[in-house]
């Protein structure tokens, strides 16, 4: 990951429960802005701003979900599955 001030990307995420998606979210944590159409991805942000027809309809802080914790849970689950 670079330290560039702006990072832009566009990708289809058909299965947002996929570990790779959470790994990307973990890399993006600490960036100033993450734009998404997916409510479950937005749970990783500390602020959620919603727009409708170009106007802000809500702007609220939230306690962000931890991508690192989600990755740790996946790691734990995969280790449990291997040892079983």
C-alpha positions in Angstrom: 0.0 0.0 0.0 1.3 3.4 -0.8 1.1 6.6 1.2 -0.5 8.5 -1.6 -3.2 10.8 -0.3 -5.9 9.5 -2.7 -6.7 5.9 -3.5 -9.5 5.2 -6.0 -10.8 1.8 -7.2 -13.8 0.2 -8.6 -14.6 -3.5 -8.4 -17.6 -5.7 -8.4 -17.7 -7.6 -5.1 -20.3 -10.4 -5.6 -19.6 -12.1 -2.3 -18.8 -9.4 0.4 -18.4 -12.1 3.0 -15.3 -13.2 1.2 -12.1 -13.0 3.2 -10.3 -11.2 0.4 -12.8 -8.3 0.6 -12.2 -7.9 4.3 -8.4 -8.0 3.7 -8.9 -5.0 1.3 -11.0 -3.2 3.8 -8.3 -3.8 6.4 -5.7 -2.2 4.0 -8.0 0.8 3.5 -8.6 1.5 7.2 -7.0 4.8 8.2 -7.7 6.3 4.8 -9.8 9.5 4.8 -12.6 8.4 2.6 -14.1 5.1 1.5 -17.0 5.3 -0.9 -19.3 2.3 -1.3 -22.9 1.3 -2.2 -22.7 -1.6 0.2 -24.1 -1.1 3.7 -22.1 -4.0 5.1 -18.8 -2.5 3.8 -19.8 0.8 5.3 -19.9 -0.8 8.8 -16.1 -0.6 8.8 -16.1 3.3 8.6 -16.3 5.7 11.5 -18.7 8.1 9.7 -21.5 7.3 7.3 -22.8 9.9 4.9 -25.8 9.0 2.7 -26.7 10.9 -0.5 -29.9 10.9 -2.5 -30.1 12.8 -5.8 -26.9 14.6 -5.0 -28.0 15.8 -1.6 -26.8 14.7 1.8 -29.7 13.0 3.5 -27.8 11.8 6.6 -24.4 12.3 8.1 -23.6 10.4 11.3 -20.7 9.0 13.2 -20.6 5.3 14.0 -18.4 2.9 15.9 -16.6 1.1 13.0 -16.4 -2.6 12.8 -12.9 -4.0 13.0 -11.6 -5.6 9.8 -8.6 -6.8 11.7 -10.9 -8.7 14.2 -12.9 -10.2 11.2 -9.6 -11.4 9.7 -8.5 -12.9 13.0 -11.8 -14.7 13.3 -11.4 -16.1 9.8 -7.8 -17.2 10.7 -9.1 -18.9 13.9 -11.9 -20.6 12.0 -9.6 -21.9 9.3 -7.1 -23.2 11.9 -10.0 -25.0 13.8 -11.2 -26.6 10.5 -7.7 -27.8 9.7 -7.2 -29.4 13.1 -10.6 -31.1 13.1 
